[in-house]
Amino acid sequence: MRNFFHKVQRRIRGVWQGIQQLPVLVWLVWLAIFLDTLLYTGVLPLLDEIGKTEQLHDGRLGLILAAYSFTGVFACVPFGLLSDRWRPRPILIGSVIGISAGGLVVAAFPTPTGIMIGRALQGLASSALWTAGMAVVSEQAGPARRGQAVARIYSAASAGELTGPLVSGFLFEWGRWGISPYFGLAAMLGGVLTRGLVRHRRDIASPVAEVPRVEATSPARGGWVPLVANGALSWLLVTIYASMLLFTPLLLARRLGFSPAEIGLTFVGWNLVTLVSQMGVGGWADAVGWRQPLWVGLLGLAVGLAGLAGMQGVGPTLGMLALVSMGIGFASTVVTSHFSGAWEARRPAGTGLGTAFGVANTLWSLGFLTGNAVGGWLLTQWAMEAIFWGLVGLLVPFVAGVGISLWVKNRVGGVVKI
């Protein structure tokens, strides 16, 4: 037992030393994504209250959430190209200003239409933040530590998703002030962060470097099959997760009678699991290299689907939420890192990490769009539950088949050809 505690203590000390050595740039990008997620998730515990007050059906609530990702579908790749060819510093500064402006719109006009406009503006700005931010942080970390870089970015989102619903839920329940104070305070934090980015001139003054090109005949990455399979898996993972973001707070409020504050506390529990799983798999990805087969992501997908099925059966318990969160958090980190390797095999000449993450974030935006607008609504309509699971039943075997075939070919040393 004493040896166990010594190992834990050494591990914590090592993590803390690593945090102290992180450049200022990494912390600024981390805080910017944390702010973005604070604003994105702040409305989640209040969805049922908004629906009752404004007499909105679940499909309209899904559209309110989906407004954030709609603009990202079209903006991620252009912002990625800009970060490859232009200085990323103005892009990062502009993105934080845009995110804060979206929060101010929601604070000033806390109506369904105002919330949708504010979230659409925030989504446009966050497309620039996620694309340019992930590119510059990954470039600074280097190929050998890219897994940890991706995990740090996702840990900021998990931390924001842990904090946002908790604070907004308690503010709403205890103060009865609505959502305006929360979004106003978050936007003010954006102003402080913008000042930090303006003053920090090191490390983000030049365009994102072009990544070394990988030969298309690489056994693990050759051809378009890895890219297409990875893209399909990314979209499916995010669609399920985005569906849960709408489905879970509504189910907690309607089936278990949870208040907004209690919903916020539930988000704390299962996002802690996400945070731990993402940080753990980031170091593991660096240890095994960037050619890990897609079956690792499929394993995480299976765990997430098992938790989602459990939510349908026994209800949204903390255990089921943690199971979904652990599976999706683990798989999304692996899949995103694997995507960067697959993209290097077929990327257009002259493009770098910005474009690669722009393509990856476009798939994530598509997943959030379909998950918020369609998947979450289907999950809340118990009569249409079979339709959702039918779609999942069609997609999962397809993606699993592609992943297994890639794994078999990689194991025997063959080259994937189309």
C-alpha positions as CSV (number, residue, x, y, z in Angstrom):
1,M,0.0,0.0,0.0
2,R,2.9,2.3,0.8
3,N,4.5,1.7,-2.5
4,F,1.2,2.5,-4.3
5,F,0.9,5.9,-2.6
6,H,4.6,6.6,-3.4
7,K,3.8,5.8,-7.1
8,V,0.8,8.1,-7.1
9,Q,2.8,10.8,-5.4
10,R,5.5,10.6,-8.0
11,R,3.0,10.6,-10.8
12,I,1.3,13.8,-9.4
13,R,4.7,15.4,-9.0
14,G,5.6,14.6,-12.6
15,V,2.3,16.0,-13.9
16,W,2.7,19.2,-11.9
17,Q,6.3,19.7,-13.1
18,G,5.0,19.2,-16.7
19,I,2.3,21.8,-16.1
20,Q,4.9,24.3,-14.8
21,Q,7.0,23.8,-17.9
22,L,4.2,24.6,-20.3
23,P,4.7,27.8,-22.4
24,V,2.5,30.8,-21.9
25,L,1.0,30.2,-25.4
26,V,-0.4,26.8,-24.4
27,W,-2.0,28.3,-21.3
28,L,-3.6,31.1,-23.3
29,V,-5.0,28.7,-25.9
30,W,-6.2,26.4,-23.1
31,L,-8.0,29.3,-21.4
32,A,-9.5,30.5,-24.6
33,I,-11.0,27.0,-25.3
34,F,-12.1,26.8,-21.7
35,L,-14.0,30.1,-22.2
36,D,-15.6,28.9,-25.4
37,T,-16.9,25.7,-23.7
38,L,-18.1,27.8,-20.7
39,L,-20.4,29.7,-23.0
40,Y,-21.3,26.6,-25.0
41,T,-22.4,24.5,-22.1
42,G,-23.9,27.3,-19.9
43,V,-27.3,26.9,-21.4
44,L,-27.5,23.1,-21.0
45,P,-29.0,22.9,-17.4
46,L,-31.6,25.5,-18.4
47,L,-32.9,23.8,-21.5
48,D,-36.0,22.4,-19.8
49,E,-36.8,25.7,-18.2
50,I,-36.4,27.6,-21.5
51,G,-38.6,25.1,-23.2
52,K,-41.4,25.5,-20.6
53,T,-41.1,29.3,-20.4
54,E,-41.0,29.8,-24.2
55,Q,-43.2,26.8,-25.0
56,L,-40.6,25.3,-27.3
57,H,-40.6,21.7,-28.4
58,D,-37.5,19.5,-28.2
59,G,-36.7,20.0,-31.9
60,R,-36.4,23.7,-31.4
61,L,-34.2,23.3,-28.4
62,G,-31.9,21.1,-30.5
63,L,-31.7,23.9,-33.1
64,I,-30.7,26.4,-30.4
65,L,-27.8,24.1,-29.6
66,A,-27.0,23.4,-33.3
67,A,-26.7,27.1,-34.2
68,Y,-23.2,27.0,-32.6
69,S,-21.9,24.3,-35.0
70,F,-23.7,25.4,-38.1
71,T,-21.2,28.2,-38.9
72,G,-18.3,25.9,-38.1
73,V,-19.1,23.5,-40.9
74,F,-18.2,26.2,-43.4
75,A,-15.5,28.1,-41.5
76,C,-13.0,25.6,-40.1
77,V,-11.1,24.8,-43.3
78,P,-10.8,28.5,-44.4
79,F,-9.5,29.4,-41.0
80,G,-7.1,26.4,-41.2
81,L,-5.7,27.7,-44.5
82,L,-5.3,31.2,-43.0
83,S,-3.3,29.9,-40.1
84,D,-1.0,28.1,-42.5
85,R,-0.4,31.1,-44.7
86,W,-0.9,34.0,-42.2
87,R,0.1,34.8,-38.7
88,P,-2.1,32.8,-36.3
89,R,-1.9,35.5,-33.6
90,P,-4.5,37.8,-35.1
91,I,-6.7,34.8,-35.7
92,L,-6.5,33.8,-32.1
93,I,-7.2,37.3,-30.8
94,G,-10.1,37.8,-33.2
95,S,-11.6,34.4,-32.2
96,V,-11.6,35.3,-28.5
97,I,-13.2,38.7,-29.3
98,G,-15.9,37.0,-31.4
99,I,-16.6,34.4,-28.7
100,S,-17.0,37.1,-26.1
101,A,-19.3,39.1,-28.4
102,G,-21.5,36.0,-28.8
103,G,-21.8,35.7,-25.0
104,L,-22.7,39.4,-24.8
105,V,-25.5,38.9,-27.4
106,V,-27.0,36.1,-25.3
107,A,-26.7,38.2,-22.2
108,A,-28.4,41.2,-23.8
109,F,-31.1,39.2,-25.6
110,P,-31.9,36.1,-23.6
111,T,-34.7,35.0,-26.0
112,P,-34.6,31.9,-28.2
113,T,-33.8,34.0,-31.2
114,G,-31.1,35.9,-29.3
115,I,-29.5,32.8,-28.0
116,M,-29.4,31.3,-31.5
117,I,-27.7,34.4,-32.9
118,G,-25.2,34.6,-30.1
119,R,-24.4,30.9,-30.4
120,A,-24.0,31.2,-34.2
121,L,-21.5,34.1,-33.7
122,Q,-19.7,32.2,-31.0
123,G,-19.5,29.1,-33.3
124,L,-18.0,31.1,-36.1
125,A,-15.3,32.5,-33.8
126,S,-14.6,29.2,-32.1
127,S,-13.9,27.6,-35.5
128,A,-10.9,29.9,-35.8
129,L,-9.9,29.3,-32.2
130,W,-10.0,25.5,-32.4
131,T,-8.3,25.3,-35.7
132,A,-5.5,27.8,-35.2
133,G,-5.1,27.0,-31.5
134,M,-4.8,23.2,-32.0
135,A,-2.3,23.9,-34.9
136,V,0.0,26.2,-33.0
137,V,0.0,24.1,-29.8
138,S,0.6,20.9,-31.8
139,E,3.4,22.5,-33.7
140,Q,5.1,23.7,-30.5
141,A,4.8,20.3,-28.9
142,G,6.3,18.5,-31.9
143,P,5.4,15.2,-33.5
144,A,6.7,13.2,-30.6
145,R,4.3,14.8,-28.1
146,R,1.4,15.6,-30.3
147,G,-0.9,13.2,-28.4
148,Q,-0.4,15.2,-25.2
149,A,-1.0,18.4,-27.1
150,V,-4.3,17.1,-28.4
151,A,-5.3,15.9,-25.0
152,R,-4.5,19.2,-23.4
153,I,-6.8,21.0,-25.9
154,Y,-9.6,18.5,-25.1
155,S,-9.0,18.8,-21.4
156,A,-9.8,22.5,-21.6
157,A,-13.1,21.7,-23.2
158,S,-13.8,19.0,-20.5
159,A,-12.9,21.5,-17.8
160,G,-15.3,24.1,-19.3
161,E,-18.0,21.5,-19.7
162,L,-17.5,20.6,-16.0
163,T,-17.7,24.2,-14.8
164,G,-20.2,25.9,-17.1
165,P,-23.4,23.9,-16.3
166,L,-22.5,23.9,-12.6
167,V,-22.1,27.7,-12.3
168,S,-25.1,28.6,-14.6
169,G,-27.3,26.1,-12.9
170,F,-26.6,27.5,-9.4
171,L,-26.9,31.1,-10.6
172,F,-30.3,30.4,-12.1
173,E,-31.7,28.4,-9.2
174,W,-30.3,30.5,-6.3
175,G,-30.5,34.0,-7.8
176,R,-33.3,33.5,-10.3
177,W,-31.5,36.0,-12.5
178,G,-31.9,34.0,-15.7
179,I,-29.0,33.4,-18.0
180,S,-27.8,37.0,-18.6
181,P,-25.4,37.4,-15.6
182,Y,-23.6,34.1,-16.4
183,F,-23.0,35.0,-20.1
184,G,-22.1,38.6,-19.2
185,L,-19.5,37.4,-16.7
186,A,-18.0,34.9,-19.1
187,A,-17.7,37.5,-21.8
188,M,-15.8,39.8,-19.4
189,L,-13.3,36.9,-18.9
190,G,-12.9,37.0,-22.6
191,G,-11.8,40.6,-22.4
192,V,-9.1,39.7,-19.9
193,L,-7.9,36.8,-22.1
194,T,-7.8,39.0,-25.2
195,R,-5.5,41.4,-23.3
196,G,-3.2,38.5,-22.5
197,L,-3.1,37.4,-26.2
198,V,-2.3,40.9,-27.3
199,R,0.6,41.3,-24.9
200,H,2.0,37.8,-25.6
201,R,4.0,38.1,-28.8
202,R,6.3,35.1,-28.6
203,D,5.6,31.8,-30.4
204,I,2.6,32.9,-32.4
205,A,4.1,35.5,-34.7
206,S,4.7,33.3,-37.7
207,P,2.5,31.0,-39.8
208,V,2.1,27.4,-38.7
209,A,4.9,25.4,-40.2
210,E,4.2,22.8,-42.9
211,V,4.3,19.3,-41.5
212,P,6.7,16.8,-43.1
213,R,5.0,14.9,-45.9
214,V,4.5,11.2,-45.5
215,E,4.6,8.9,-48.5
216,A,1.2,7.7,-49.7
217,T,2.5,4.1,-49.8
218,S,3.0,4.0,-46.0
219,P,1.5,0.6,-44.8
220,A,-0.4,2.3,-42.0
221,R,-1.6,5.4,-43.7
222,G,-1.5,4.9,-47.5
223,G,-4.5,5.6,-49.6
224,W,-7.8,7.3,-48.9
225,V,-9.3,4.5,-46.9
226,P,-7.8,5.5,-43.5
227,L,-8.8,9.1,-44.0
228,V,-12.4,8.2,-45.0
229,A,-12.8,5.6,-42.2
230,N,-11.4,8.0,-39.7
231,G,-13.7,10.8,-40.8
232,A,-16.7,8.6,-40.6
233,L,-15.8,7.4,-37.1
234,S,-15.1,11.0,-36.0
235,W,-18.5,12.1,-37.2
236,L,-20.2,9.2,-35.5
237,L,-18.5,9.7,-32.2
238,V,-19.3,13.4,-32.1
239,T,-22.9,12.9,-33.2
240,I,-23.5,10.5,-30.3
241,Y,-21.8,12.8,-27.8
242,A,-23.7,15.9,-29.1
243,S,-27.0,14.0,-28.9
244,M,-26.3,13.3,-25.3
245,L,-25.7,16.9,-24.5
246,L,-29.3,17.7,-25.4
247,F,-30.8,14.4,-24.3
248,T,-29.2,14.2,-20.8
249,P,-30.3,17.5,-19.2
250,L,-33.9,17.1,-20.5
251,L,-34.1,13.5,-19.3
252,L,-32.6,14.5,-15.9
253,A,-35.2,17.2,-15.5
254,R,-38.2,15.3,-16.7
255,R,-37.7,11.7,-15.5
256,L,-35.8,12.4,-12.3
257,G,-37.0,15.9,-11.5
258,F,-33.6,17.4,-11.3
259,S,-33.2,21.2,-10.8
260,P,-30.8,23.2,-12.9
261,A,-28.2,23.1,-10.0
262,E,-28.5,19.3,-9.7
263,I,-28.1,18.9,-13.4
264,G,-24.9,21.1,-13.2
265,L,-23.6,18.8,-10.4
266,T,-24.2,15.8,-12.6
267,F,-22.1,17.3,-15.3
268,V,-19.2,17.7,-12.9
269,G,-19.2,14.0,-12.1
270,W,-19.1,12.6,-15.6
271,N,-16.8,15.3,-17.1
272,L,-14.2,14.4,-14.4
273,V,-14.2,11.0,-16.0
274,T,-13.7,12.5,-19.5
275,L,-10.9,14.7,-18.3
276,V,-9.0,11.8,-16.8
277,S,-9.5,9.5,-19.7
278,Q,-8.4,12.1,-22.3
279,M,-5.2,13.1,-20.4
280,G,-4.3,9.4,-19.9
281,V,-4.8,8.4,-23.6
282,G,-2.7,11.5,-24.7
283,G,0.4,10.2,-23.2
284,W,-0.4,6.6,-24.3
285,A,-0.8,7.8,-27.9
286,D,2.7,9.3,-27.8
287,A,4.2,6.1,-26.4
288,V,2.8,3.8,-29.1
289,G,3.2,6.3,-32.0
290,W,0.8,7.9,-34.5
291,R,0.0,4.7,-36.4
292,Q,-2.4,3.1,-34.0
293,P,-5.2,1.3,-35.9
294,L,-8.7,2.5,-35.8
295,W,-9.9,-0.4,-33.7
296,V,-8.8,1.6,-30.6
297,G,-11.3,4.3,-31.5
298,L,-13.9,1.7,-32.2
299,L,-13.4,0.2,-28.8
300,G,-14.1,3.6,-27.2
301,L,-17.1,3.9,-29.4
302,A,-18.4,0.6,-28.2
303,V,-18.0,1.6,-24.6
304,G,-19.9,4.9,-25.3
305,L,-22.7,3.1,-27.0
306,A,-23.0,0.6,-24.1
307,G,-23.4,3.6,-21.7
308,L,-26.0,5.2,-24.0
309,A,-27.9,2.0,-24.2
310,G,-27.8,1.8,-20.4
311,M,-29.2,5.3,-20.1
312,Q,-32.2,4.1,-22.2
313,G,-32.7,1.1,-20.0
314,V,-31.9,2.2,-16.4
315,G,-32.0,5.9,-16.8
316,P,-29.4,8.7,-16.7
317,T,-27.4,7.5,-13.7
318,L,-24.0,8.8,-13.0
319,G,-22.5,5.5,-13.9
320,M,-24.1,5.4,-17.3
321,L,-23.1,9.0,-18.0
322,A,-19.5,8.2,-16.9
323,L,-19.4,5.2,-19.2
324,V,-20.5,7.2,-22.2
325,S,-18.1,10.0,-21.3
326,M,-15.1,7.7,-20.8
327,G,-15.7,5.9,-24.1
328,I,-16.3,8.9,-26.2
329,G,-13.5,11.0,-24.5
330,F,-11.0,8.2,-25.0
331,A,-12.0,7.5,-28.6
332,S,-12.1,11.1,-29.7
333,T,-8.6,11.8,-28.6
334,V,-7.2,8.7,-30.4
335,V,-9.2,9.3,-33.6
336,T,-8.2,13.0,-33.9
337,S,-4.5,12.2,-33.5
338,H,-4.8,9.3,-36.0
339,F,-6.6,11.7,-38.4
340,S,-3.5,14.0,-38.5
341,G,-1.4,11.0,-39.5
342,A,-3.8,9.9,-42.2
343,W,-4.1,13.5,-43.5
344,E,-0.3,13.8,-44.0
345,A,-0.4,11.0,-46.5
346,R,-2.8,12.8,-48.9
347,R,-2.8,16.5,-47.9
348,P,-2.4,19.0,-50.7
349,A,1.0,20.5,-51.2
350,G,1.7,23.7,-49.2
351,T,-0.8,23.0,-46.4
352,G,0.2,22.3,-42.8
353,L,-1.3,21.5,-39.5
354,G,-3.8,24.3,-39.7
355,T,-5.5,22.8,-42.7
356,A,-5.4,19.3,-41.2
357,F,-7.1,20.4,-38.0
358,G,-9.5,22.5,-40.1
359,V,-10.7,19.4,-41.9
360,A,-10.9,17.5,-38.6
361,N,-12.9,20.3,-36.9
362,T,-15.3,20.4,-39.8
363,L,-16.1,16.8,-39.2
364,W,-16.6,17.7,-35.5
365,S,-18.9,20.6,-36.4
366,L,-20.9,18.2,-38.7
367,G,-21.2,15.8,-35.8
368,F,-22.4,18.5,-33.3
369,L,-24.8,19.8,-35.9
370,T,-26.5,16.4,-36.6
371,G,-26.3,15.4,-32.9
372,N,-27.8,18.6,-31.5
373,A,-30.4,19.1,-34.3
374,V,-31.4,15.5,-35.0
375,G,-29.9,12.9,-32.6
376,G,-30.8,14.6,-29.3
377,W,-34.4,15.2,-30.5
378,L,-34.8,11.6,-31.6
379,L,-33.5,10.4,-28.3
380,T,-36.0,12.5,-26.4
381,Q,-38.9,11.2,-28.5
382,W,-39.4,7.7,-27.0
383,A,-41.6,6.6,-29.9
384,M,-38.7,7.3,-32.4
385,E,-36.0,5.6,-30.3
386,A,-36.0,2.7,-32.8
387,I,-35.1,5.1,-35.7
388,F,-32.0,6.4,-33.9
389,W,-30.8,3.0,-33.0
390,G,-31.5,1.8,-36.5
391,L,-29.2,4.5,-37.9
392,V,-26.5,3.6,-35.3
393,G,-27.0,-0.1,-36.3
394,L,-26.3,0.7,-39.9
395,L,-23.3,3.0,-39.3
396,V,-21.4,1.1,-36.7
397,P,-20.9,-2.2,-38.7
398,F,-19.7,-0.1,-41.7
399,V,-17.2,1.8,-39.7
400,A,-16.2,-1.3,-37.8
401,G,-15.7,-3.3,-41.0
402,V,-13.4,-0.7,-42.4
403,G,-11.4,-0.4,-39.2
404,I,-11.0,-4.2,-38.9
405,S,-9.9,-4.5,-42.5
406,L,-7.3,-1.8,-42.0
407,W,-6.1,-3.5,-38.8
408,V,-5.7,-6.9,-40.6
409,K,-3.8,-5.3,-43.5
410,N,-1.5,-3.5,-41.2
411,R,-0.8,-6.6,-39.2
412,V,0.2,-8.6,-42.3
413,G,2.3,-5.7,-43.6
414,G,0.1,-5.0,-46.7
415,V,-0.4,-1.7,-48.4
416,V,-3.9,-0.3,-48.4
417,K,-4.9,0.5,-52.0
418,I,-8.0,2.0,-53.6
